[in-house]
Amino acid sequence: MASLSIDNEEIGNKGRMWALQQELDPPMDEEGGGLGNRFDEKDSSTLCLLQLAFQSLGVVYGDLGTSPLYVFYNTFPDGIKDPEDVIGALSLIIYSLTLVPLLKYVFIVCRANDNGQGGTFALYSLLCRHAKLKTIPNQDHSDEKLTTYSHSTFHEKSFAAKTKRWLEKHTFRKNSLLVLVLLGTCMVIGDGILTPAISVLSAVQGIKLGRPEMSSEIVLVVAVIILVVLFCLQHRGVEKITWIFAPVVLLWFLLIGGIGIYNIIKYDSSALKAFSPLYIYRYFKRGRKESWTSLGGVMLSITGTEALFADLSHFSVASIQIAFTVVVFPCLLSAYSGQAAYLLKNSDNVVDAFYRSIPDSIYWPVLIIATGAAVVASQATITATFSVIKQAAAVYCFPRVKVMHTSEKMLSHIYIPEINWILMILCIAVTVGFRNQCQIGNASGIAVVIVMLVTTALMVLIMLLVWRWHWILVLVFTLLSLVVEVTYFSALLFKINQGGWVPLVIAAVFLTIMCAWHYGTMKRYEFEVHSKVSMPWILGLGPSLGLVRVPGVGLVYTELARGVPHIFSHFFTNLPALHSVVVFVCIKYLPVHTVLEEERFLVRRIGSKDFHIFRCVARYGYKDLHKKDDDFENKLFDSLFRFVRLESMMEGCSDLDEYSLDDELTRELRNGLSGYNGDELSSTVDETISSVGSTTVNSELQANNAILPSNQVISQITNGELQLLRNCRDSGVVHILGNTVVAARQDSSLWKKIAIDYVYALLRKLCRENTVVFNVPCESLLNVGQVIHV
């Protein structure tokens, strides 16, 4: 079938300005590391950069900053046998903080952001733009022309091209990479359960030390009350109080840093010998297996590092680096060194080492600040959990859930009711069930180290495909990362029976849900692709499609971005009439963090003009939130009207063609077309087309010397169909949703029947209906049911 397409790579003021900006000031180009941030580090004033660094303390570093509350107790749960063990453990903490958060994450991983977005899904999306790794291939060539869709090409004989072909060659490799990403996501969810539990419980433990007459049960009740209040307030959002997060965390870091210096001076300055790595060797030589297993506690000193990358979206890399190197890193080193100095003289007080090392005069203020810092750390992990769940749903790996914005300014502040209550129940169950920060710490350590291993694996591919580093540099990075992370992971395996099983169980449950949902969705999509209605069959129905056409607009929601969905043929056997205008609406998520509003909609015509059938693809990024409301509907119709105007300018194609007009040309002409008469319209079109060198039309049309019709004809054609669209819209808009039941075929394997007929079917019953997700009013809803066998 012939088609008319507009190549818009050089059209559009915004597109040209954006390209010029990238050319003049590239935001960390793909070869050099990262794809840039929304903040220009060169042009940002020093004051603005310092302000961002200050604000990042309250969002990024809360979890990392509360680790001193429980690290030494988890490292020596059975007590300290040799004072020199304290120096060995401190040396491990110092070099762990140096190698993992400082060198790996702050200076390398943070540069692998997706236009300022961090986290596991950001890395995966970055890879999907450089290789065909998506398991549901619903992308269109026009998607690659989006402003935020930045990617690069490879030389055929380069190592990056070979790696790309190796990944794309087998479906198993694509699926394995997706499962790896989902595993990291499940561990982030587990961390969202465990971090609030251990942070709040460790913070309120100081109450018992200050008031010895209080029992452990009362302390536990206080912790549970704080957690319940924290989760119950999630639906209100934290926008109104986020301004206090950064001051609280900054004050916390200054306090623990100052107390550390005080303890070094007061107790034993020989703790500073831990900066020599020689004491790490002595520590392992002396303790052997006990020293090895104690690494599970040392590992907790770097928990929160993964949140440093995941919460990158609102800050520049430079601000993250300044905050860590100037405030976080020195204060943490001082805090741990001070505790070690205290333990060298008071080795029996390892259980409450942090609170016992605080001077009496500031004990209660520090306890209050510690509780506040614990709440801030918990809030950051809860928000990160909501974010990864939404991102998983965007790539069809999680059941439909209702996502609500809690802030008009910060799009990343979202709330998911179902997930919130699940997190609260599990968090309280962990807190009450263990009552021991040591076992919760073991669980948290396993979750964090697995996320780090997943990040390392993805970073290897990023370095090869995106940055195109030499394989030797990639090998050095991989070996150094694995030496540290595999060592910690091997030590934590000894802790599985001491609470470490919790994140594994949580991950297994969520991974099963994600894989089953993705498998069912993929099979349903494959059925839709193979069961598309053929265009010759539709053309043979005639202008009325063999049905009574009634006034109104029917918005048919489908997952197909191309072709006529199978559900359309279902109309002919279930509905006696069809709306005068039919629009197939496809909500499609792309491997980008966001899609600009002016590039959101892509409109095409299906069949001849007499059919009045269109397709509108609404494109979103994994950070965008689709909400079916009046604003969405108005923008959809505005895009439809613009398409009709632009299409009439390009007359000369056969009515049987399928037209495709991309949005950059639409943006170029948006303001002028709506109010132009015929003469002005023709003039504008002639000027626009003649000025765009990259505009191409079908070669067959060029051979036939196709020309634009006269101004009067254009005006009549445009006004006639536009008036029809307006009249039909005024007559009423009906939202038609397919209620598809998916069942496994009789000859399917046992595993497939379990996955489709039981797990996937159960998830569909439990998850939100499409009507709730799209917020479709019941009075304008039409559900069309069908059963498909996959």
C-alpha positions in Angstrom: 0.0 0.0 0.0 1.3 3.4 -0.9 1.7 5.9 1.8 2.5 9.6 2.1 5.0 10.5 4.9 6.5 13.7 6.1 10.2 13.4 7.1 10.5 16.0 9.9 14.1 15.8 11.0 14.8 19.4 10.1 11.3 20.9 10.6 10.0 22.7 13.6 11.4 25.6 15.5 11.6 23.7 18.8 13.2 20.7 17.1 15.9 23.0 15.5 16.5 25.0 18.7 16.9 21.8 20.7 19.3 20.3 18.1 21.3 23.6 18.1 21.5 23.5 21.9 22.8 20.0 21.8 25.4 20.9 19.2 26.7 23.9 21.1 26.6 22.4 24.6 26.2 18.6 24.4 24.9 17.2 27.7 27.4 14.5 28.2 27.3 12.9 24.8 26.9 9.1 24.4 30.5 8.5 23.7 31.8 10.4 26.7 29.4 9.0 29.3 25.8 9.7 30.0 23.1 11.3 27.9 22.9 14.6 29.7 20.9 16.3 32.3 18.3 18.9 32.2 20.7 21.3 34.0 23.6 22.9 32.1 26.6 22.6 34.4 28.6 25.3 32.6 26.0 28.0 32.6 24.6 27.2 36.1 25.7 29.8 38.6 27.6 28.7 41.6 24.7 29.7 43.8 22.2 27.6 41.9 24.5 24.7 41.9 25.0 24.9 45.7 21.3 25.2 46.2 20.7 22.0 44.2 23.4 20.3 46.2 21.7 21.4 49.4 18.3 20.2 48.3 19.7 16.8 47.2 20.6 16.1 50.8 16.9 15.8 51.7 16.0 13.5 48.8 19.1 11.5 48.0 21.2 10.9 51.1 18.7 10.2 53.9 19.1 6.4 53.8 22.9 6.5 53.5 23.0 9.0 56.4 21.0 6.9 58.9 23.3 3.9 58.5 25.6 4.8 61.4 22.6 4.0 63.7 23.0 0.3 63.3 26.2 -0.6 61.3 28.5 -1.6 64.2 25.9 -3.6 66.0 25.1 -5.6 62.8 28.9 -6.1 62.2 29.4 -7.4 65.8 26.1 -9.0 66.8 27.9 -11.4 69.2 30.1 -8.7 70.8 33.7 -7.5 70.1 36.3 -10.1 71.0 39.4 -8.1 70.1 39.6 -4.3 70.1 41.7 -4.4 66.9 38.7 -5.9 65.2 37.0 -2.5 65.5 39.8 -0.9 63.5 39.6 -3.7 60.9 35.8 -3.2 60.5 36.3 0.6 60.3 38.8 0.2 57.6 36.4 -1.9 55.6 33.7 0.7 56.1 36.1 3.5 54.9 37.1 1.7 51.7 33.6 0.5 51.0 32.3 4.1 51.1 35.2 5.1 48.9 34.9 2.4 46.3 31.1 2.0 45.9 29.3 5.3 46.6 32.1 7.7 45.8 34.0 6.2 42.9 31.4 3.9 41.3 28.1 5.7 41.8 28.9 9.4 42.2 31.6 9.6 39.5 30.6 6.8 37.0 27.1 5.4 37.4 25.4 8.8 37.8 26.8 9.8 34.4 24.8 7.0 32.8 21.5 8.9 33.4 18.7 9.0 30.8 18.3 12.7 30.2 18.7 13.3 34.0 16.7 10.2 35.0 18.3 7.5 37.1 17.5 4.0 38.3 17.3 0.5 36.8 14.6 1.3 34.3 16.4 4.4 33.1 19.4 2.2 32.2 17.1 -0.3 30.5 15.4 2.4 28.5 18.7 3.7 27.4 19.7 0.3 26.2 16.4 -0.2 24.4 17.0 2.9 22.3 20.4 1.7 21.2 19.3 -1.9 20.5 16.0 -3.7 19.7 15.6 -5.2 23.1 11.9 -4.5 23.8 10.0 -7.8 24.1 6.8 -6.2 22.8 7.8 -4.6 19.5 5.2 -1.7 19.3 7.6 1.0 18.3 7.3 3.1 15.1 10.0 4.7 13.0 8.4 8.1 13.8 9.0 7.5 17.5 12.8 7.9 17.0 12.3 11.5 15.8 11.0 12.6 19.2 13.1 15.3 20.9 13.8 13.1 23.9 14.6 9.9 21.9 18.4 10.3 21.8 20.4 7.4 20.4 23.4 6.8 18.3 24.5 4.5 15.4 27.3 2.1 15.2 30.0 1.2 12.7 29.2 -2.3 11.4 32.5 -3.7 12.5 32.7 -2.0 15.9 32.6 -4.0 19.1 29.4 -2.1 20.1 27.7 -3.3 16.8 28.8 -6.9 17.5 27.4 -6.6 21.1 24.1 -5.2 19.7 23.7 -8.0 17.2 24.5 -10.6 19.9 21.7 -9.2 22.1 19.2 -8.9 19.4 19.8 -12.3 17.8 17.9 -14.4 20.3 14.6 -13.7 22.1 16.0 -15.6 25.2 18.7 -12.9 25.7 16.2 -10.1 25.5 13.9 -11.9 28.0 16.9 -12.6 30.3 17.9 -8.9 30.3 14.3 -8.0 31.1 14.1 -10.5 34.0 17.4 -9.1 35.3 15.9 -5.6 35.3 12.7 -6.9 37.0 14.8 -8.7 39.6 16.5 -5.4 40.5 13.1 -3.7 40.6 11.8 -6.4 43.0 14.7 -5.8 45.3 14.0 -2.0 45.2 10.5 -2.9 46.4 11.9 -5.0 49.1 14.2 -2.2 50.2 11.1 0.1 50.3 9.7 -2.3 52.9 12.9 -2.9 54.9 14.5 0.6 55.0 11.5 2.2 56.9 11.5 -0.7 59.3 15.2 -0.6 60.2 15.6 3.2 60.1 12.7 4.0 62.3 13.3 1.1 64.7 16.9 2.0 65.1 16.1 5.7 65.7 13.6 5.1 68.4 15.8 2.6 70.2 17.4 5.6 71.8 14.3 6.2 73.8 14.9 3.1 75.9 18.5 4.1 76.6 17.4 7.6 77.7 14.5 6.1 79.7 15.7 2.7 81.0 12.3 2.1 82.7 10.6 1.8 79.3 10.2 -1.7 78.0 11.1 -2.9 74.5 7.4 -3.4 73.7 6.8 0.3 74.2 9.7 1.2 71.9 8.2 -1.2 69.3 4.8 0.4 69.6 6.3 3.9 69.1 8.1 2.6 65.9 4.9 1.1 64.6 2.9 4.3 65.2 5.4 6.3 63.3 5.3 3.9 60.4 1.5 3.8 60.3 1.3 7.6 60.3 4.0 7.8 57.6 2.1 5.5 55.3 -1.3 7.0 56.0 -0.1 10.4 55.0 1.2 9.3 51.6 -2.0 10.1 49.8 -1.7 13.8 50.9 1.8 14.0 49.4 4.9 15.6 51.0 5.2 18.7 48.8 4.3 21.0 51.7 6.9 19.7 54.0 9.7 18.7 51.6 11.3 22.1 52.2 12.3 20.9 55.7 13.8 17.6 54.5 17.2 19.1 53.4 17.7 21.2 56.6 16.9 18.1 58.8 19.4 15.9 56.9 22.1 18.6 56.7 21.7 19.1 60.5 21.9 15.3 61.0 25.1 15.0 59.0 26.7 18.0 60.8 25.7 16.4 64.2 27.1 13.0 63.5 30.2 14.5 62.0 30.8 16.7 65.0 30.0 13.9 67.5 32.5 11.8 65.6 35.3 14.3 65.9 34.4 14.8 69.6 34.7 11.0 70.2 38.0 10.7 68.4 39.5 13.4 70.6 37.9 12.2 73.8 38.3 8.4 73.6 41.0 7.1 71.2 42.5 8.7 68.2 44.2 5.4 67.3 41.0 4.6 65.4 42.4 6.7 62.6 44.9 3.9 61.9 41.9 2.3 60.0 42.7 4.5 57.0 45.6 2.0 56.3 44.2 -1.0 54.3 46.7 -3.2 56.2 44.2 -3.6 59.0 41.7 -5.2 56.6 44.2 -8.0 55.9 44.9 -8.4 59.6 41.1 -8.5 60.3 40.5 -11.4 57.9 43.6 -13.2 59.0 42.7 -13.1 62.6 38.9 -13.8 62.4 38.7 -15.9 59.2 35.1 -17.0 58.8 33.7 -14.8 61.5 35.4 -11.8 59.9 34.0 -12.8 56.5 30.4 -13.2 57.7 30.7 -9.8 59.5 30.8 -8.2 56.1 27.1 -8.4 56.1 27.0 -5.7 58.7 29.7 -3.7 57.0 27.6 -3.8 53.9 24.9 -1.7 55.6 27.3 1.3 55.6 26.6 1.7 51.9 22.9 1.0 51.9 21.1 3.9 50.3 23.7 4.1 47.5 21.3 2.7 45.0 18.8 5.5 46.0 21.5 8.0 45.2 21.2 7.0 41.5 17.5 6.3 41.5 16.5 9.7 42.9 18.7 11.6 40.5 15.9 13.1 38.4 15.6 16.5 40.1 19.3 17.3 40.4 22.4 17.7 38.2 25.3 15.2 38.4 27.5 18.1 39.6 25.1 18.9 42.5 25.1 15.3 43.6 28.9 15.1 43.5 29.3 18.3 45.5 26.9 17.2 48.2 28.5 13.9 48.6 32.2 15.0 48.5 31.7 18.1 50.6 29.1 17.0 53.2 28.1 13.4 53.1 31.4 11.6 52.7 33.5 13.5 55.3 30.6 13.4 57.8 30.1 9.7 57.5 33.9 9.0 57.8 33.9 11.2 60.9 30.8 9.5 62.4 32.1 5.9 61.9 35.6 6.8 63.1 34.1 8.4 66.2 32.0 5.3 67.0 35.1 3.1 66.5 37.1 5.3 68.9 34.3 5.0 71.5 34.2 1.2 71.0 37.9 0.9 71.5 37.4 2.0 75.1 33.8 0.6 75.6 33.7 -2.7 73.6 30.8 -4.0 75.7 28.4 -1.2 74.5 28.3 -2.3 70.8 24.5 -2.7 70.8 23.8 1.0 71.5 27.2 2.3 70.3 25.7 5.3 68.5 23.5 6.7 71.3 26.0 5.9 74.1 28.7 7.8 72.3 26.5 11.0 72.3 27.3 13.7 74.9 24.6 13.8 77.5 23.9 17.5 77.0 22.7 17.0 73.4 21.3 13.5 73.7 17.5 14.2 73.3 18.0 16.8 70.5 20.1 14.2 68.6 17.4 11.6 69.2 14.7 13.9 67.7 16.9 14.7 64.7 17.7 11.0 64.2 14.0 10.2 64.2 13.4 13.0 61.6 16.2 11.7 59.4 14.9 8.2 59.6 11.4 9.4 58.4 13.1 11.3 55.6 15.0 8.2 54.6 11.9 6.1 54.7 9.9 8.6 52.6 12.6 8.5 49.9 12.5 4.7 49.6 8.7 4.7 49.6 8.6 7.3 46.8 11.2 5.3 44.9 9.0 2.2 45.2 6.0 4.0 43.8 8.2 5.2 40.9 9.6 1.8 39.9 6.1 0.2 40.1 4.8 2.8 37.7 7.8 2.3 35.4 7.2 -1.5 35.5 3.6 -1.0 34.5 4.7 1.3 31.6 6.7 -1.6 30.1 3.7 -4.0 30.6 5.4 -5.8 33.5 3.0 -5.0 36.3 -0.8 -5.1 36.6 -2.8 -2.0 36.1 -2.8 0.2 39.3 -4.2 3.6 39.9 -1.4 6.2 39.9 -2.2 9.6 41.4 -0.1 12.8 41.4 0.4 14.3 44.8 2.2 17.4 43.5 1.3 19.8 40.7 4.9 20.9 40.4 6.9 17.6 41.0 5.7 15.0 38.5 7.8 12.3 40.3 5.7 12.7 43.5 3.1 10.0 42.9 0.9 7.8 45.1 -0.3 4.3 44.3 -3.0 3.3 46.9 -2.7 -0.5 46.5 1.1 -0.6 46.8 1.1 1.9 49.7 -1.1 -0.4 51.9 0.9 -3.5 50.9 4.1 -1.8 51.8 2.6 -0.7 55.2 1.4 -4.1 56.1 4.7 -5.8 55.1 6.8 -3.2 56.8 4.9 -3.5 60.1 5.0 -7.3 59.8 8.8 -7.2 59.5 9.2 -4.7 62.3 6.9 -6.6 64.7 8.0 -10.0 63.5 11.8 -9.5 64.0 11.9 -6.8 66.7 15.6 -6.9 66.0 17.5 -4.5 63.8 20.2 -7.1 63.2 17.9 -9.4 61.3 16.3 -6.6 59.4 19.7 -5.4 58.6 20.7 -8.8 57.1 17.6 -8.6 54.9 18.2 -5.1 53.8 21.8 -5.9 52.9 20.9 -8.7 50.6 18.3 -6.5 48.8 20.8 -3.7 48.3 23.7 -5.9 47.1 21.5 -7.6 44.5 20.4 -4.2 43.2 24.1 -3.2 42.9 24.9 -6.4 41.0 22.1 -5.7 38.5 23.3 -2.2 38.1 26.8 -3.4 37.4 25.5 -5.8 34.7 23.5 -3.0 33.0 26.4 -0.6 33.3 28.6 -3.0 31.3 26.1 -2.9 28.4 25.8 0.9 28.7 29.6 1.3 28.5 29.7 -0.9 25.4 26.6 0.2 23.5 26.1 3.9 24.6 29.5 5.2 25.7 31.4 2.8 23.4 34.3 2.5 25.8 37.2 0.2 24.9 36.5 -3.4 26.2 39.6 -3.3 28.4 38.2 -0.3 30.4 34.9 -2.1 30.7 36.6 -5.2 31.9 38.5 -3.2 34.6 35.3 -1.6 35.8 33.5 -5.0 35.9 36.2 -6.8 37.8 36.6 -4.0 40.4 32.8 -3.8 40.9 32.4 -7.6 41.2 35.3 -8.0 43.6 33.5 -5.8 46.1 29.9 -6.8 45.4 30.3 -10.5 45.0 32.4 -10.5 48.2 29.6 -8.9 50.1 27.0 -11.1 48.5 28.9 -14.3 49.5 29.1 -13.1 53.1 25.4 -12.3 53.2 24.6 -15.8 52.0 25.5 -16.9 55.6 22.8 -14.6 56.8 19.8 -16.1 54.9 18.6 -18.0 57.9 19.0 -14.9 60.0 16.5 -12.7 58.2 18.1 -12.7 54.8 15.3 -14.8 53.4 12.8 -11.9 53.6 13.9 -10.0 50.5 14.2 -13.2 48.6 10.6 -14.2 49.3 9.4 -10.7 48.5 11.3 -10.7 45.3 10.0 -14.1 44.3 6.4 -13.1 44.8 6.7 -9.8 42.9 8.9 -11.4 40.2 6.2 -14.1 39.6 3.6 -11.4 39.3 5.6 -9.3 36.9 6.7 -12.2 34.7 3.2 -13.7 34.6 1.6 -10.3 33.7 4.2 -9.6 31.0 3.8 -13.1 29.5 0.1 -12.8 29.4 0.3 -9.3 27.9 2.8 -10.4 25.3 0.7 -13.3 24.2 -2.4 -11.1 24.0 -0.4 -8.6 21.9 0.8 -11.3 19.6 -2.8 -12.5 19.1 -3.8 -8.9 18.2 -1.0 -8.5 15.7 -1.8 -11.8 14.0 -5.5 -11.2 14.0 -5.5 -7.8 12.5 -8.4 -7.0 10.1 -7.1 -6.9 6.5 -7.5 -3.6 4.7 -9.0 -5.2 1.5 -11.8 -6.6 3.6 -12.6 -3.2 5.1 -12.5 -1.6 1.7 -14.9 -4.2 0.3 -17.5 -3.1 2.9 -18.1 0.2 1.1 -18.4 3.8 2.5 -20.9 2.8 5.2 -18.9 -0.3 6.3 -22.1 -2.3 5.9 -23.5 -0.8 9.1 -25.8 2.1 10.1 -23.6 5.1 10.9 -25.1 7.1 13.7 -24.0 10.6 14.8 -21.2 10.7 17.3 -17.6 9.8 17.9 -16.4 6.4 19.0 -13.0 6.2 20.7 -11.9 2.6 20.5 -9.0 1.8 22.8 -6.5 -0.7 21.4 -2.9 -1.8 22.0 -2.1 -1.8 18.3 -0.2 1.2 17.0 -0.6 -0.1 13.4 -3.3 -1.9 11.6 -7.0 -2.4 12.4 -7.5 -4.4 15.6 -9.4 -7.6 15.8 -12.0 -6.1 18.0 -13.2 -4.0 15.1 -14.5 -7.0 13.3 -16.2 -8.0 16.6 -18.4 -4.9 16.1 -20.1 -6.4 13.1 -21.4 -9.4 14.9 -22.4 -7.6 18.1 -23.4 -4.0 17.2 -26.1 -3.0 14.7 -24.7 0.5 14.2 -21.4 2.3 14.3 -20.5 5.9 15.0 -20.0 8.3 12.1 -16.4 9.0 13.3 -14.3 6.2 14.7 -10.9 6.9 16.3 -8.7 4.0 17.4 -6.8 5.3 20.5 -3.5 3.6 21.3 -1.8 4.4 24.6 1.9 3.6 24.0 4.8 3.9 26.3 8.3 4.4 24.8 11.8 3.9 26.2 12.2 7.5 27.0 11.7 9.3 30.3 9.1 11.7 28.9 7.4 12.8 25.7 7.0 16.5 25.1 3.3 17.6 25.2 3.5 19.0 21.6 4.8 15.6 20.4 2.3 13.5 22.3 -0.2 12.5 19.6 0.4 10.9 16.2 -2.6 10.7 14.0 -3.2 8.6 10.9 -6.2 7.9 8.6 -7.4 4.3 8.1 -9.0 3.6 4.7 -10.7 6.2 2.5 -12.0 9.5 3.6 -15.6 8.2 3.3 -14.9 5.9 6.2 -14.0 8.7 8.7 -11.8 6.3 10.6 -8.6 7.5 12.3 -5.9 6.2 14.5 -4.5 8.3 17.3 -1.4 7.1 19.1 -0.8 8.8 22.4 2.9 8.4 23.3 4.3 8.5 26.8 7.6 8.0 28.6 8.1 5.9 31.7 7.9 9.0 33.9 4.8 10.4 32.3 1.3 9.8 33.7 -1.6 9.1 31.4 -4.9 10.2 32.8 -8.0 10.1 30.7 -9.8 13.4 31.4 -11.3 16.3 29.5 -7.9 17.8 28.8 -6.7 14.6 27.2 -9.8 14.4 25.1 -9.5 18.0 24.0 -5.9 17.6 23.0 -6.8 14.4 21.1 -9.5 16.2 19.0 -7.1 19.2 18.5 -4.6 16.8 17.0 -7.3 15.2 14.8 -8.4 18.6 13.5 -4.8 19.6 12.7 -4.3 16.3 10.9 -7.3 16.9 8.6 -6.1 20.4 7.7 -2.6 19.2 6.9 -3.8 16.2 5.0 -6.0 18.4 2.8 -2.9 20.3 1.8 -1.2 17.1 0.6 -4.1 16.1 -1.8 -2.9 14.0 -4.7 -2.7 10.7 -2.8 -5.3 8.0 -3.5 -8.2 7.9 -1.1 -7.2 4.3 -0.4 -3.8 5.3 1.1 -3.0 5.4 4.7 -1.6 8.8 5.6 1.0 9.6 8.2 1.8 13.1 9.4 4.3 13.5 12.2 3.9 16.1 14.9 6.9 18.4 14.2 5.3 19.7 11.0 2.0 19.9 13.0 3.7 22.1 15.6 5.3 24.2 12.8 1.9 25.1 11.4 -0.3 24.9 14.5 -0.9 28.5 15.2 -1.4 29.6 11.6 -3.7 27.0 10.3 -6.6 27.3 12.6 -7.5 30.8 11.5 -6.5 30.9 7.9 -8.8 31.2 4.9 -8.2 29.4 1.7 -5.7 31.9 0.1 -3.7 32.3 3.3 -3.6 28.5 3.8 -2.3 27.8 0.4 0.4 30.4 0.7 1.5 29.1 4.0 1.7 25.5 2.7 3.7 26.5 -0.4 6.2 28.5 1.7 6.5 25.7 4.3 7.0 22.9 1.8 9.4 24.9 -0.4 11.6 25.8 2.7 12.0 22.3 4.0 14.6 20.3 2.2 14.0 17.1 3.9 10.3 16.8 3.1 9.8 13.7 1.0 6.7 12.3 -0.6 6.1 8.9 -2.1 8.2 8.4 -5.2 5.2 7.2 -7.2 3.4 10.5 -6.5 6.5 12.5 -7.6 6.6 10.5 -10.8 3.0 11.4 -11.5 3.8 15.1 -11.0 1.1 15.3 -8.3 0.3 18.9 -7.4 -1.7 20.6 -4.7 -5.4 21.4 -5.5 -6.7 24.9 -5.8 -7.3 27.1 -2.7 -11.1 26.8 -3.1 -11.0 23.0 -3.3 -8.7 22.7 -0.2 -11.0 25.0 1.7 -14.1 23.0 0.9 -12.6 19.7 1.6 -11.1 20.9 4.9 -14.2 22.7 6.2 -16.5 19.9 5.2 -14.7 17.2 7.2 -13.9 19.5 10.1 -17.6 20.4 10.4 -18.5 16.8 10.4 -16.0 16.1 13.2 -17.3 19.0 15.2 -20.9 17.9 14.8 -20.2 14.3 15.7 -18.3 15.5 18.8 -21.2 17.6 19.8 -23.5 14.6 19.4 -21.5 12.7 21.9 -18.3 10.8 22.5 -18.5 7.1 23.4 -15.4 5.3 24.9 -15.3 1.7 23.6 -13.1 -0.6 25.7 -12.3 -4.2 24.9 -12.9 -6.6 27.8 -10.7 -9.5 26.6 -10.5 -12.8 28.4 -7.3 -14.6 27.7 -7.2 -18.4 27.9 -4.6 -21.0 27.0 -5.2 -23.3 24.1 -6.1 -27.0 24.9 -2.8 -28.2 23.5 -0.7 -25.8 25.7 1.9 -27.0 28.1 1.1 -27.3 31.8 3.3 -24.3 32.7 1.5 -22.1 30.1 -1.9 -23.1 31.4 -0.9 -22.3 35.0 0.6 -18.9 33.9 -2.3 -17.9 31.7 -5.4 -19.6 33.1 -4.6 -19.1 36.8 -1.9 -16.5 37.6 -2.6 -14.1 34.8 -6.4 -14.5 35.1 -6.2 -13.9 38.8 -4.2 -10.8 38.4 -6.7 -9.4 35.8 -9.5 -9.9 38.4 -7.5 -8.2 41.1 -6.1 -5.3 39.2 -7.9 -2.1 38.3 -10.3 -2.1 35.4 -9.4 -0.1 32.3 -12.4 2.2 33.1 -10.8 3.1 36.4 -7.3 3.6 35.0 -8.5 5.7 32.1 -11.1 7.4 34.3 -13.8 6.9 31.7 -17.3 8.0 32.8 -19.8 5.2 33.1 -22.5 7.0 31.1 -20.2 7.2 28.0 -18.7 3.7 28.3 -19.2 0.7 26.0 -17.5 -2.6 26.9 -17.1 -5.2 24.2 -16.1 -8.6 25.4 -14.3 -11.3 23.6 -12.4 -14.5 24.5 -9.1 -15.3 22.8 -7.0 -18.4 23.0 -3.2 -18.1 23.0 
